[in-house]
């Protein structure tokens, strides 16, 4: 039996290739995702390992608390700096050869023109570089020129220098988070860890130690201390010595020591945590592609089992048992699965570079390194690819077993009668899916659980609709082809009849496209709703002539707002910040806002807002904010834990509308207490110009200020809105591109099904050609069928996407998100899907038109 | 004799093969399916082509019908040389000037009987002549089966639809390839009488390939092929005479 299967497969190499492609692409996507994230992880592993060359131990403050406000929340550095005198204290410890302060600051380096800054969408680091022979960390290598000796000199990593067209001796403008920008002289360049790309895309400016402290707001302090041990003392030993010394001095509560290896691993792990979020994000799209591929496999096997009914019947007649027939089909699936997974794996490794290119197209430059193909990647790709192929083929294989031996003698292929069971199961899946959708969205689950529930709900609905859709495939095909019927186009009518003759095949072919379109529709609807709500909030709930926003993601110096107050007297200037704190012990995002926030942002405050209390260090809480399971009340006192200490904060007001706020926090905190954060940075500054000034005057002043600081975008309100919406669009577009994979697989499915159908109808097509159908008409007929299948699937997808999108927006309505239906966009998607469907019919159509009439007519 | 449905034409010859050769393969494996055949098929005649297996009779029919191409020589339909026609022209010729009846699976399964009958006209985008359709439907006796799909018709009924389709477009010539090969003798006889009356009463021209002497006896003339050559012909054949001749040919 096994030999028969393999020979049969090899005899139909072409069909095998087309079927495999559905699995290959999905597996490639998955394998590519793994390789990409492993490669990135490896880049950071080696980056942090290099950074700690020459270091044996690290001493730093303890983290005051661990903030956890969900995946993707900004990981703010909560650890306070350490005082300078701790360095001397550590240096006295037994086994310590040298202890040295480290600055991990931010410095934005400008290009030679002093207007644009050098940036690769990665951190912009500012560090201290000690005189030759004194430094502990040996990360700086291949130095050209010399190291900065005084407060007016700077050294840059070689890539930043060359990207900024800067040469040694040139003036370099550098701007900082908290202190005003300054022009330095470039005295040297270096490579980090001996590799030009050693910084993984980050830029690095190195200053003389005291200057590094000044520009990072660390005068008299360090971010941490690097320690080198005496020769012969191990990392663990020196770390233990420091720990005991810290305990002895009573500082063990405040400071901690760890080995350099542990520190490097911790840093790499933090980045890998973020990478795993990215990994999961991509894997979801890979799984969607595989799911779509599963439909194609199911369909192909169903068709080939039906087409081979005679052959399988003959096997039965010759004495093969039903089980053997199932086994032969299942074996075929496994062979196809293993083959496709292997090809997919190889292709996956090959698509890593294009995938990186895709991300850089969307503004995320990923550092590249040597590709990491781990055993896990190989195993998971092979297992998942093979398993999915096998599972998809089970039901067609079981159907093969029911083929009676008599089928061998029958002239026409068996027409499969559809059992009621399929529809019952379809209905069950559909109902369960919808129930899970609503449970997930409205059942009060936390974010992750509700995302999983909605995901499973989508799976169930897709399967359910795919099972039920043969019921409506016939009427739908009839409805979709009414224009053809009206003009009495015979090719159109033949296409309609072909689409209707096997509704189950039409339905499952279109189901693959349905999934892609449903997700695209879902994203379009949710995106449009968020965007329109957001745009609406900017239009109606924010009053500002100009907005400062950061060009990179870290915020900017409060000095910018101070400069506006100074240089544009009479203007209203409101600063907004973001941070993480503990409120009565639980992690919360807080927004900081100047006390006059109500003049620019309408938070719809309830009566009783006490501005004086807010100014004096109070907080305004969202109406649904809860502490310990109870709603926060006006006048209540809450315990806030900041990175630099704890404080009781009075609730000075209750607000009811979050939309005008940046971020999603439940608390708006006075800026008075913001000094308890390590980095008091502004995220947005809203500015209303003074009455006496023209818009033009005000704008030029404001742009000038922004230019002075660098790293700030100064926009009028309309531009600000566009900029924010463009960020939304970028994310949406990225998701569309990732879904394109699934759509392409679905189109391959249409192509495959049509090719198989044409093979099945060879005789009939020959007959049509013999009685006078032209090649053009033949092609038109096949493309027509492709169009019907594509539009049918797209419409189903549109309906499902609409259901899910509408439901999610409804679930978000308590956060003020309003529903918006992007009709134009959806129509465009539908048209594009139709065109893509037509395109997928081109090749089978050409094949059909090329059939040799004589041979076709003589084929049974 | 009526002339209903016959197109006015300039010649009395409906189809003609001139030095027609068809060679398959090369070198040692070369097979001469047609070996310099010259034959005319008169208009308003029912001609049968007979011969043993491998004599080239089907190849000749396919080449005459423009379904296959000659290696050398010429084929004329009326005064048009179809051996020189392009693929596009051939499609138009098949659609507008030629009718086909095959051995089996003659019909499009998704179309009902009447749709199958009018298919060539639908493909050409012309309207079928209602009166003509009615007349033909009555001749083949399928009035009560018009809306049936092929799988709801018996084999004989399916072939009658095929005959009706061939007649519908009033082609200059109808080619039939073993039209009764898959039918029982009663249904076969029925089909053959329809074909005969199409020639006698409607003025049609039919060329039929068959290996059945009984079927050939319905024709006005029988052409005998052997080894790709015309070896004999017989006017007003009877089944017995044809059978004798075939025995001599070793069929």
Interface residues (C-beta under 8 A of the other chain):
Chain A: X412 X488 X490 X493 X494 X497 X498 X500 X501 X763 X764 X767 X768 X769 X770 X771 X772 X773 X774 X775 X777 X853 X854 X857 X860
Chain B: X62 X65 X67 X68 X87 X88 X91 X92 X94 X95 X96 X100 X102 X105 X106 X107 X108 X109 X110 X111 X119 X120 X122 X123 X124 X125 X151 X165
